[in-house]
Amino acid sequence: MAEYRVKIAFWLRAYDSFTIDAASPEEAIEIAKREARREIESSGKPEHIETDARREGVILYVDRVGAALDVATIAEDLAFDDDRIHPAEERPAEQEIQSA
């Protein structure tokens, strides 16, 4: 029986907040959008990360342990869970690599 290493990836929901000053509701919305874009690109830790609502899981790869690097990977980018973020038609196509 062969041993395989499986690497998965998934999204977590993170929350952050900030305050802004604005002269009107319209200006508040514009400033909020601008600051939200800036904040989402930040590498700082968010206020809260929800770890019990993981979603959009994908198996990044399945590698045969101990095999030569050029033939170790037997599969990549395999969906294994329902995608609650994007509709099915927007999902990346699964890629399977022939086993060596």
Summary of the structure (lengths in Angstrom):
residues: 100
radius of gyration: 20.3
end to end distance: 15.2
largest distance: 68.4
contacts: 192
relative contact order: 0.23
helix: 23%
strand: 38%
